[in-house]
Amino acid sequence: MNIVRTVFIAQVIFIALIGCHQDRTLNWPQKVKTSLFIPQKVKSQEYYELNGTYQTMYKASMCWPGEQYIDMVVTHMSKLGWKRLDEDLLNPGLKLHWARKGSITQKWGFYVEKGKDVYQWIEDWEDADKNLVRYGLKYKTERKGNVSITSETCDLEVVVIFIPKEIRQKGLEEVEVQKKKIPK
């Protein structure tokens, strides 16, 4: 009797766990699901719907400077007909990382956050309908002497955001309103 009860409890727990791990993208539009590049092996992936956008965050085992990951994004997005933008949508006039001059390692942005060195790469992609997908890549490291990051740094943090054209347009309109409020 105890074995039957144990098996029953194990089955209930198994069913409950399966229910907890449902694909949170099930209700997302197909265009969103197919547009976001997510490698097969990722760690700690999370999904969000925020203010009309669709977002995912995850960690990938891709070593510095992330060329392999960036190439996979370019291949994926290009095959779907998306266009890689040169300028940052949120900061007009600021070139995105891929469009900057220099080697791949020189193109990454750098800042310090809570005592850690952070290397950042941003890409914006636009489709024919004016939807936008933004990729934000980060490596966070601790400085050891004069060395901050090496090819052995392999924990890439990724945020991918799908911004529907309607939300994108509202954001651009808000930026214009704020620009007009800046004293000249």
DRENDO-1510 file (C-alpha; in Angstrom, 1 decimal, always signed):
<recs>
REC; n; res; u; v; w
REC; 1; MET; +0.0; +0.0; +0.0 .
REC; 2; ASN; +2.9; +2.4; +0.8 .
REC; 3; ILE; +4.4; +1.8; -2.6 .
REC; 4; VAL; +1.1; +2.6; -4.4 .
REC; 5; ARG; +0.8; +5.8; -2.3 .
REC; 6; THR; +4.4; +6.8; -3.0 .
REC; 7; VAL; +3.9; +6.2; -6.7 .
REC; 8; PHE; +0.7; +8.2; -6.7 .
REC; 9; ILE; +2.3; +11.1; -4.8 .
REC; 10; ALA; +5.3; +11.0; -7.3 .
REC; 11; GLN; +2.8; +11.2; -10.2 .
REC; 12; VAL; +1.0; +14.2; -8.7 .
REC; 13; ILE; +4.3; +16.0; -8.2 .
REC; 14; PHE; +5.4; +15.2; -11.7 .
REC; 15; ILE; +2.1; +16.5; -13.2 .
REC; 16; ALA; +2.4; +19.6; -11.1 .
REC; 17; LEU; +5.9; +20.3; -12.2 .
REC; 18; ILE; +5.0; +19.8; -15.9 .
REC; 19; GLY; +2.2; +22.4; -15.4 .
REC; 20; CYS; +4.7; +24.8; -13.8 .
REC; 21; HIS; +7.0; +24.6; -16.8 .
REC; 22; GLN; +4.5; +25.4; -19.6 .
REC; 23; ASP; +5.9; +27.5; -22.4 .
REC; 24; ARG; +5.0; +31.1; -21.5 .
REC; 25; THR; +5.2; +32.1; -25.2 .
REC; 26; LEU; +2.2; +30.0; -26.1 .
REC; 27; ASN; +0.0; +33.1; -26.2 .
REC; 28; TRP; +2.6; +35.2; -28.0 .
REC; 29; PRO; +1.9; +36.0; -31.7 .
REC; 30; GLN; +3.7; +33.7; -34.1 .
REC; 31; LYS; +5.6; +36.6; -35.6 .
REC; 32; VAL; +7.1; +37.3; -32.2 .
REC; 33; LYS; +8.0; +33.6; -31.4 .
REC; 34; THR; +9.8; +33.1; -34.7 .
REC; 35; SER; +11.6; +36.5; -34.7 .
REC; 36; LEU; +13.5; +36.2; -31.4 .
REC; 37; PHE; +16.8; +34.3; -31.7 .
REC; 38; ILE; +17.3; +31.9; -28.8 .
REC; 39; PRO; +20.1; +29.3; -29.0 .
REC; 40; GLN; +19.2; +25.8; -28.2 .
REC; 41; LYS; +21.2; +25.6; -25.0 .
REC; 42; VAL; +20.5; +28.4; -22.6 .
REC; 43; LYS; +20.5; +28.8; -18.9 .
REC; 44; SER; +17.9; +30.4; -16.7 .
REC; 45; GLN; +15.5; +31.7; -19.4 .
REC; 46; GLU; +12.7; +34.0; -18.4 .
REC; 47; TYR; +9.8; +35.5; -20.4 .
REC; 48; TYR; +8.0; +38.8; -19.9 .
REC; 49; GLU; +5.2; +40.8; -21.5 .
REC; 50; LEU; +5.8; +44.4; -20.5 .
REC; 51; ASN; +3.9; +47.4; -21.8 .
REC; 52; GLY; +3.0; +45.7; -25.0 .
REC; 53; THR; +6.5; +44.3; -25.7 .
REC; 54; TYR; +7.6; +40.7; -25.6 .
REC; 55; GLN; +10.9; +40.0; -23.8 .
REC; 56; THR; +13.1; +37.1; -23.0 .
REC; 57; MET; +16.2; +37.0; -20.8 .
REC; 58; TYR; +18.7; +34.2; -20.7 .
REC; 59; LYS; +22.3; +33.3; -20.2 .
REC; 60; ALA; +24.3; +31.5; -23.0 .
REC; 61; SER; +27.7; +29.8; -22.9 .
REC; 62; MET; +29.3; +32.0; -25.5 .
REC; 63; CYS; +32.9; +33.2; -24.9 .
REC; 64; TRP; +34.1; +36.7; -25.3 .
REC; 65; PRO; +33.9; +38.6; -27.6 .
REC; 66; GLY; +30.7; +36.8; -28.6 .
REC; 67; GLU; +31.3; +36.8; -32.4 .
REC; 68; GLN; +29.7; +33.3; -32.7 .
REC; 69; TYR; +26.5; +34.5; -31.0 .
REC; 70; ILE; +26.4; +37.7; -33.0 .
REC; 71; ASP; +26.9; +35.8; -36.3 .
REC; 72; MET; +24.0; +33.5; -35.3 .
REC; 73; VAL; +21.7; +36.5; -34.7 .
REC; 74; VAL; +22.7; +38.1; -38.0 .
REC; 75; THR; +22.0; +34.8; -39.9 .
REC; 76; HIS; +18.6; +34.2; -38.1 .
REC; 77; MET; +17.3; +37.8; -38.5 .
REC; 78; SER; +18.6; +38.2; -42.1 .
REC; 79; LYS; +16.9; +34.9; -43.2 .
REC; 80; LEU; +13.6; +36.3; -41.8 .
REC; 81; GLY; +14.0; +39.5; -43.8 .
REC; 82; TRP; +14.8; +41.8; -40.9 .
REC; 83; LYS; +17.2; +44.8; -41.5 .
REC; 84; ARG; +20.0; +45.5; -39.1 .
REC; 85; LEU; +19.9; +49.2; -38.1 .
REC; 86; ASP; +23.0; +51.4; -37.9 .
REC; 87; GLU; +21.7; +53.8; -35.3 .
REC; 88; ASP; +20.3; +53.3; -31.8 .
REC; 89; LEU; +16.5; +53.9; -32.0 .
REC; 90; LEU; +16.5; +55.3; -28.5 .
REC; 91; ASN; +19.5; +57.5; -29.1 .
REC; 92; PRO; +19.4; +58.9; -32.6 .
REC; 93; GLY; +22.8; +59.7; -34.0 .
REC; 94; LEU; +24.5; +57.1; -31.8 .
REC; 95; LYS; +25.9; +54.2; -33.9 .
REC; 96; LEU; +25.0; +50.7; -32.7 .
REC; 97; HIS; +28.0; +48.5; -31.8 .
REC; 98; TRP; +28.2; +46.6; -35.0 .
REC; 99; ALA; +28.4; +49.8; -37.1 .
REC; 100; ARG; +31.3; +51.3; -35.1 .
REC; 101; LYS; +34.8; +51.3; -36.4 .
REC; 102; GLY; +37.5; +49.0; -35.0 .
REC; 103; SER; +37.9; +45.4; -34.1 .
REC; 104; ILE; +35.1; +43.3; -32.6 .
REC; 105; THR; +36.6; +43.8; -29.1 .
REC; 106; GLN; +36.9; +47.6; -29.6 .
REC; 107; LYS; +33.2; +47.9; -30.7 .
REC; 108; TRP; +31.8; +46.6; -27.4 .
REC; 109; GLY; +30.7; +49.3; -24.9 .
REC; 110; PHE; +32.1; +49.4; -21.4 .
REC; 111; TYR; +31.0; +50.6; -18.1 .
REC; 112; VAL; +31.3; +49.8; -14.4 .
REC; 113; GLU; +28.3; +48.6; -12.4 .
REC; 114; LYS; +28.5; +47.7; -8.7 .
REC; 115; GLY; +32.3; +47.1; -8.8 .
REC; 116; LYS; +32.1; +44.9; -11.9 .
REC; 117; ASP; +33.3; +45.6; -15.4 .
REC; 118; VAL; +30.4; +45.3; -17.9 .
REC; 119; TYR; +30.9; +44.9; -21.6 .
REC; 120; GLN; +27.7; +45.7; -23.6 .
REC; 121; TRP; +26.6; +45.2; -27.2 .
REC; 122; ILE; +23.3; +46.5; -28.6 .
REC; 123; GLU; +21.6; +45.7; -31.9 .
REC; 124; ASP; +18.3; +46.9; -33.3 .
REC; 125; TRP; +16.6; +45.0; -36.1 .
REC; 126; GLU; +13.6; +46.3; -38.1 .
REC; 127; ASP; +11.1; +44.3; -40.3 .
REC; 128; ALA; +9.1; +45.6; -43.3 .
REC; 129; ASP; +6.2; +46.4; -41.0 .
REC; 130; LYS; +8.4; +48.6; -38.7 .
REC; 131; ASN; +8.4; +46.2; -35.8 .
REC; 132; LEU; +11.7; +46.3; -33.9 .
REC; 133; VAL; +13.7; +43.6; -32.2 .
REC; 134; ARG; +16.5; +44.7; -29.8 .
REC; 135; TYR; +19.3; +42.5; -28.6 .
REC; 136; GLY; +21.2; +43.5; -25.6 .
REC; 137; LEU; +24.3; +41.4; -24.8 .
REC; 138; LYS; +26.4; +41.7; -21.6 .
REC; 139; TYR; +29.5; +40.2; -20.1 .
REC; 140; LYS; +30.1; +41.0; -16.4 .
REC; 141; THR; +33.5; +40.4; -15.0 .
REC; 142; GLU; +35.6; +41.2; -12.0 .
REC; 143; ARG; +38.9; +42.9; -12.7 .
REC; 144; LYS; +42.0; +40.8; -11.8 .
REC; 145; GLY; +45.0; +43.2; -11.9 .
REC; 146; ASN; +44.9; +45.0; -15.2 .
REC; 147; VAL; +42.9; +42.2; -16.9 .
REC; 148; SER; +39.1; +42.4; -17.0 .
REC; 149; ILE; +37.9; +40.1; -19.7 .
REC; 150; THR; +39.5; +37.3; -21.7 .
REC; 151; SER; +38.4; +34.6; -24.2 .
REC; 152; GLU; +37.8; +32.4; -21.1 .
REC; 153; THR; +34.9; +34.7; -20.1 .
REC; 154; CYS; +31.9; +32.6; -21.4 .
REC; 155; ASP; +28.8; +33.7; -19.5 .
REC; 156; LEU; +26.9; +35.9; -21.9 .
REC; 157; GLU; +23.7; +37.5; -20.6 .
REC; 158; VAL; +21.1; +38.3; -23.3 .
REC; 159; VAL; +17.9; +40.3; -23.3 .
REC; 160; VAL; +15.8; +40.2; -26.5 .
REC; 161; ILE; +12.9; +42.6; -26.8 .
REC; 162; PHE; +10.2; +42.5; -29.6 .
REC; 163; ILE; +8.6; +45.9; -29.9 .
REC; 164; PRO; +5.5; +46.0; -32.0 .
REC; 165; LYS; +5.3; +48.9; -34.5 .
REC; 166; GLU; +2.4; +50.5; -32.5 .
REC; 167; ILE; +4.4; +50.6; -29.3 .
REC; 168; ARG; +7.5; +51.7; -31.1 .
REC; 169; GLN; +5.6; +54.7; -32.6 .
REC; 170; LYS; +4.3; +55.7; -29.2 .
REC; 171; GLY; +7.8; +55.6; -27.8 .
REC; 172; LEU; +9.1; +57.8; -30.7 .
REC; 173; GLU; +6.3; +60.3; -30.2 .
REC; 174; GLU; +7.1; +60.5; -26.5 .
REC; 175; VAL; +10.8; +61.2; -27.3 .
REC; 176; GLU; +9.7; +64.0; -29.5 .
REC; 177; VAL; +7.5; +65.5; -26.8 .
REC; 178; GLN; +10.4; +65.3; -24.3 .
REC; 179; LYS; +12.8; +66.9; -26.8 .
REC; 180; LYS; +10.5; +69.9; -27.1 .
REC; 181; LYS; +10.6; +70.4; -23.3 .
REC; 182; ILE; +14.4; +70.7; -23.2 .
REC; 183; PRO; +15.3; +74.4; -22.9 .
REC; 184; LYS; +17.5; +75.7; -25.8 .
</recs>
